[in-house]
Amino acid sequence: MTELYTLLLDAAPILFKATGWTLVFALSAMVGGLLLASIVATLRLLGPRWLQYLLDTYVSAFRGTPLLVQVFVIYYGLPSVGIQFEPLTAGVLALSLNAGAYLAESLRGAINGVPQGQWLAASSLGFGRAQSLRYIIAPQALRLALPSMGNTLISLIKDTSLVSVIAVTELMLATKELISTTFQPLPLYLAAAAIYWALSALLERLQRKLEQRLARAY
């Protein structure tokens, strides 16, 4: 038991530092994914038909292929056509594109969940379709999409473990490096799992509080 305590105590600074990078990757990808999803959802609703088909293909492709394959394509595949990214950039880009596809669907569903009467009411006030979306529909859709957005962020926390395959130092890669020097896989993997769980539980709690706050007006 003393050896286990010493092992975890020595590993803690490295694991916590890697946890910080995990949060940076997840939050950066969430911001990038939200920006991308907002643009995609808007253009799928208001854009020309050919652009809607193109964006539908993007959403389908990134939702229908494993994130690990997307990371490999961006980091190892694109250099063959002259496009090369640093590991950190490639990891965040892959996570953002993947999250953007899921969030775009969440936003689309949330927008469709706003009663049609809200569109008609906005139109009767002289709002155009774009103005109606921006000022009337989007604020209501955001509340409806919040649970899905929270789930996506929690998934991103866990999905950051996949970028370890391109030598990005996050929690999982740090854990593997510790195991390679200590030869203690079980306690270190369990420690990493506990950190992922704690982060997810914290985000779940924040999500519930935000949902309650937004629901007060209703």
PAKEMAR-811295 format. One record per residue: residue in one letter; z negated, x, y negated of N, C-alpha, C, O in turn. Coordinates in steps of 0.001 Angstrom, whole numbers, plus 500000, padded with zeros to 6 digits. Each point is the difference from the previous one (the first is absolute). Layout:
REM residues N
AZXYZXYZXYZXY ...
REM end
This chain:
REM residues 218
M500000500826501207500000499174498793500000500868498731500653499679499007 T498600501422501059499974500913498846501368500609499751500430500141498855 E500262500224502243501340500574499857500966498989499386500836500355499169 L499044498384501249500862498950499459499740499808498513500935499877499209 Y497793500097500417499641499843498587500541501165499171500518499798498902 T499361501401501619500505501181499296501519499943499861500552500343498955 L500119499218502118501457499887499978500461499039498906500882500324499205 L498509498489500766500397498990499012499630500427498584500725499714499047 L498147500971500824499578500466498677500974501046499464500339499997498816 D500104500890502059500961501031499586501379499394499718500732500470499129 A499604498486501619501325499396499854500071499043498802501085499724499489 A497770499778500071499970498964498969500760500368498721500795499184499532 P499003502004499879500737500325498762501514499954500176500721499534499117 I499752500948502018501440500000500261500511498578500193501050499632499474 L498203499576501281500412498615500250499982499174498717500899499191499772 F498097501003499402499918499218498763501091500401499011500541499153499288 K499778502130500670501098500444499138501322499388500477500807499537499194 A499398500469502111501212499408500562500025498488499774501065499410499819 T497748499967500193499929498569499715500461499709498573500658498992499744 G498992501889499340500466499842498616501512500027499923500601499201499282 W500025501717501455501456500050500023500583498763500658501044499501499581 T498288500004501444500454498768500642500028498850498994500959499229499962 L497996500657499230499961498952498975501100500205498956500630499043499552 V499590502208500072501066500283499026501348499554500551500772499352499294 F499520500988501965501265499603500608500122498481500064501035499438499641 A497902499899500818500058498555500178500155499276498667500819499089499878 L498396501314499121500083499330498697501327500293499312500580499114499373 S499905502121500738501308500332499412501102499180500655500880499475499318 A499070500417502000500997499216500712499878498520499671501005499293499939 M497761500230499848499800498596499654500593499701498626500655498975499814 V499117501912499234500569499803498661501527500041500062500678499140499437 G499856501875501258501447500085500148500573498809500736501046499472499623 G498264500100501434500458498849500765499972498717499188500906499175500108 L498053500651499076499909498792499161501102499961498953500605498953499769 L499660502195499591501082500047499014501337499679500662500787499210499478 L499458501402501664501244499752500715500096498552500455501048499366499872 A497846500114500663500004498626500500500221498990498868500689498997500187 S498731501268498650500187499093498866501464499936499586500534498927499720 I500109502250500247501421500047499644500837499303501067500885499205499685 V498827501099501582500767499416501100499840498484500031500984499272500128 A497769500249499755499755498558500047500695499285498845500559498919500179 T499403501690498635500648499386498838501508499945500167500619498968499741 L499977502140500692501457500046500148500475499132501163501105499459499959 R498069500407501073500384499108501101500011498550499551500705499165500566 L498500500545498405499913498629499505501032499722498898500590498922499946 L499613502064499184500828499781498814501313500759500014500894499694499210 G499243501294501674501178500864499993501214499342500630499901498918500580 P501254501744499301501225499481500622499894500006501520499164500697500575 R501690498520500061499900499817501450500183501311500763499303500242500985 W501637500616498565500244501254500717498776500913499955499711500717500958 L499562499245497894498803500826499877498867499447500858499202500760500549 Q500732497929499564498995499381500858500201500424501460499038500310500702 Y502214499700499740500293500437501370499605501463500199499442500364501035 L500851500472497966499665501421500093498493500199500101499530500800500809 L499712498477498373498541500118500020499409499397501269498999500495500518 D501616498445499979499557499439501276500150501027501119499159500085500894 T501928500699499046500225501042501003498921501078499917499490500459501022 Y500167499942497748498925500992499821498688499493500594499334500720500745 V500297498046498929498743499439500492500011499929501521499018500355500651 S502086499189499907500099499874501454499935501363500681499343500156501029 A501340500828498393500049501332500611498632500659500004499598500584501006 F499678499331497878498708500693499923498885499229500700498987500588500378 R501185498118499798499018499248500784500300500073501487499122499775500833 G502129500542499495500420499972501398500055501343500680500366500083501172 T499272500993498107499984501336500610498615500618499833499307499700499028 P500280501159501903498657500608499902499878500890498770500955500669499605 L497874499331499803499743500838498836500191501473500345500479500774499172 L499155499614502032500142501405500398501472500426499964500315501111499573 V500575498014500871501432500301499950500457500140498556500812500870499687 Q498671498277499432500371500079498582499540501324499387500721500600499202 V498094499849501166499502501294499510500917501117500470500351500881499215 F500047499096502066500886501036500535501363499984499305500551501054499685 V499985497758500078501314499893499356499951500589498597500893500746499600 I498048498912499649499903500471498612499731501497499929500588500696499172 Y498525499808501691499608501404499893500928500939500764500346501073499506 Y500058498521501706500824500887500820501489499647499949500852500874500156 G499461497842499625501392499566500046500761500188498703501137500471500013 L498246499165498856500712500062498723500424501408499584501033500133499344 P498226500931501001500489501334499646501391500318500541500701500834499426 S499713498524501662501333500245500561501110499489499094501155500398500150 V498504498715498901500991499506499036499669500491498590500496499461499011 G498661501566500915499723500627498713498863499409499206499830500326498826 I499380498802501798498854499391499306498727500487500677499786499735501182 Q499379500966498086498812500605500607498770499702499155500049500060498771 F498859499621501889498743499692499331498904500906500540500048500453501143 E498963499801498004498784500655500458499242499047500926500186498786499907 P498964501734500985499282499122500930499228498882499305500048498850500437 L499241501480498486499222498984499296500895498907499449499703498814500149 T501395501579499213500933499026499427500641499148501087500123498783499859 A500282501865501222500633499271501100499044498981500608500398498879500318 G498332501515499844499014499086500569499759498795499122499998498868500485 V499798501358498227499757498887499075501231499114499893499878498777499934 L501326501837500049501227499220499918500169499095501214500339498825499864 A499423501726501319500134499204501224498995498851500007500348498866500327 L498421501429499315498976498951499964500335498939498954499803498809500240 S500703501617498598500332499052498929501149499088500408499948498790499780 L501094501794500817501147499201500428499602499008501087500456498857500009 N498695501593500899499542499117501069499127498878499445500185498830500335 A498859501544498810499124498985499413500781499050499106499715498803499964 G501281501731499304500803499155499124500716498899500746500120498882499501 A500363501430501707500698498986500793499051498873500404500345498823499901 Y498459501545500554499026498974500403499496499209498791499859498779500066 L499874501918498842499498499321498809501061499096499390499674498949499447 A501589501445500646501074499149499484500027498664500729500206498955499383 E499585501078501927499939498758500763498762499183499632500058498773499917 S498826501919499863498779499298499598500203499305498658499602498848499827 L501012501849499232500245499408498685500998498855500085499845498984499321 R501178501179501511500971498919500173499328498741500533500227498896499506 G498934501297501524499284498854500555499051499375498993499860498778499950 A499476502069499235499075499482498999500745499221498916499539498949499554 I501619501574500027500796499289498986500471498657500543499963498993499293 N500479500991501957500426498739500609498830499046500197500186498788500113 G498592501777499929498820499148500171499550499303498729499187499077500058 V501322501344498803499678499320498744500769498682499968501210500004500224 P498135498875499507500686498697500011501239499985499116500016500589498919 Q501021498729501554501250499910499257499797499357498637500753500251499059 G498216498914500850499719499342498726499690500982498877500222499704498826 Q499256501482501548499711501004498980501289500524499371500049500247498794 W500998499924502025501307500394499474500550498922499068500515500297498922 L499367498454501510500525498895499198499240499868498685500593499743498952 A498074500438501115499204499918498776500380501112499026500102499767498796 A500107501441501725500403501122499140501371499737499388500237500310498832 S500666499113501967501336499703499489499949498946498900500743500079499022 S498378498936501140499878498954498988499449500539498687500189499385498951 L499130501758501095499487500644498791501020500941499363499720500644498989 G501462499427501612501055500835499441500056501405500553500742500838499488 F498472499437501570500015501329500593501234500157500884500384499082500725 G500229502102499202501051500335500947499390500362501340498778500046500139 R502077500215500861499480500285501337499200501292500018498949500069500637 A501536500956498669499281501271499958498674499855499260498988500557500425 Q501012498696498465498766499777499251499005499192500818498800500274499978 S501700498732500743499122499178500843499322500863501055498808499855500272 L501986501060500325499447500878501030498929500907499416498947500197500606 R501328500361498203499086500976499413498703499366499514498919500526500263 Y501176498366499042498826499459499313499284498885500775498804499783499802 I501907499518501068499410498833500672499801500245501499498910499786500530 I502132500654500135499979500088501459499281501252500493499167499924500903 A501151501229498505499446501270500489498467500034499991499412500442500987 P499907499107497932498524500033500039499417499167501134498994500384500596 Q501629498481499707499514499173501102500340500629501350499201499956500935 A501998500633499153500409500641501251499117501198500316499728500282501167 L499821500425497798499148501175500219498723499616500726499549500717500893 R499877498173498733498772499543500667500278499680501467499194500320500874 L501951499047499392500340499650501374500309501238500837499743500027501203 A500816501005498141500401501202500734498864500987500198500142500958500761 L498738498830498572498915500981500032499512500348501407499812501183500286 P499972497844500606499554500382501356500987500916500707499600500975500636 S501694498714499254501009500847500643500042501382499368500187500996500699 M499639499074497983499998501288499314498804500834500435500114501211500190 G498735498134499966498815500710500477500194500530501413499591501119500311 N501038498073500549500264500450501366500955501186500014499855500910500816 T501124499080498276500950501111499935499296501286499595500279501059500562 L498811498862498471499266501189499568499134500543501142499925501212500202 I499431497900500534499193500429501141500885500674501056499619501010500590 S501565498414499637500936500607500951500453501371499519500176500917500803 L500014499226497884500421501293499458498932501064500230500322501154500282 I498415498463499598498919500952500261500143500578501402499838501203500205 K500463497942500746500140500457501386501341500692500230500080500959500767 D500968498560498576501331500567500217500142501401499422500916500730500376 T498196499655498719500073501367499470499833501036501113500419501148499849 S498976498451501258499829500940501110501347500471500542500087501072500599 L500965498132499194501313500356500525500648501134499214500846500719500533 V498760499449498191500629501077499222499463501367500402500486501024499520 S498521498998501352499506501293500496501074500740500795499923501217500170 V501087498040500322501048500630500801500906500882499145500744500815500544 I499211499041498121500809500864499129499083500940499208500330500432498895 A498520499870501695499074501010499464499401499607498662499731500863499165 V500057497847500623499275499544498818498524499907500373499631499295500939 T499536501418498323498585500081500365499258498746499564499528499901498868 E500379499162502035499154498823499783498953499972501118499823500991500708 L499500497905499447498845499943500891500351500366501438499268500761500633 M501829498718499892500316500247501401500379501460500246499568500588500992 L501230500002498120500364501401500184498781500903499870499858500963500753 A499257498731498294498775500781499850499150499913501264499399500987500423 T500556497834500170499240499821501240500602500837501130499277500647500758 K502048499333499346500664500789501046499729501492499812499776500726500969 E500248499721497784499748501422499736498563500376500359499754501087500523 L499300498019499198498616500263500382499840500059501516499264500832500531 I501433498276500146499919499975501465500569501285500593499496500501501005 S501555500031498372500628501219500523499080501218499900500191500990500705 T498808498926498413499079501136499852498645499759500662499306500949500365 T500318497780499790498684499688500577500080499550501455499018500089500737 F502175499419499683500186499490501360499030498854500309499459499897501101 Q500337499240497884499126498834500157500771498749499564499727499457498929 P501226500080501879500858498887499563499286498661499844500244499277499034 L498868500386501918499407498672499983499178499724498734500281499020499311 P498717501804500354499211499683498808500818500044498710499740499223499081 L501240501672500838500785500114498774500979498834499853500192499484498899 Y500421500104502200500874498820499933499196498746499674500458499138499250 L498338500766501321499140498853499689499567500022498531499910498950499363 A499825502237500105499641500117498580501157499558499111499795499298499009 A501420501112501346501176499581499234500190498490500083500307499345499004 A499504500105502211500132498556500172498970499254499154500304498959499417 A498484501575500522498944499369499201500351500004498512499710499042499284 I500916502043500259500395500075498582501096498981499701499940499299498991 Y501068500619501891501056499000499816499403498591499970500368499168499170 W498713500589501747499352498686500080499221499705498721500083498896499461 A499168502082500056499210499803498780500904499708498800499694499120499195 L501407501605500681500936499758498902500588498591500090500099499294498996 S500287500307502209500577498667500191498984498912499677500339498998499370 A498411501198501062498955499013499736499735499882498499499798498899499489 L500201502221499815499795499981498549501131499243499303499754499195499102 L501478501065501313501135499316499390499986498509500312500374499184499158 E499197500460502050499876498583500347498998499307499084500233498876499554 R498666501788500169498973499425499139500523499831498562499768498973499362 L500935502044500148500578499911498661501047498891499931500102499292498998 Q500668500565502071501019498949500045499363498618499914500478499139499260 R498449500645501491499329498697499974499440499687498616500104498870499522 K499304502133499840499443499784498659501100499662499002499820499134499145 L501313501545500961501109499730499096500576498617500255500362499294499059 E499726500312502210500480498661500327499075498941499409500465499010499435 Q498232501196500694499043499043499441500114499909498479499879498921499420 R500355502221499950500109500024498538501263499244499542499958499228499042 L501145501004501650501246499338499619499971498506500347500713499202499394 A498453500431501588499953498596500425499142499132499084500009498775500118 R499245501858498964499109499203499142500766498979499157499521498891499760 A501667501499499799500776499088499155500547498810500765500481499039499402 Y499443501025501956500556498924500813498901499201500698500293499052500728 
REM end
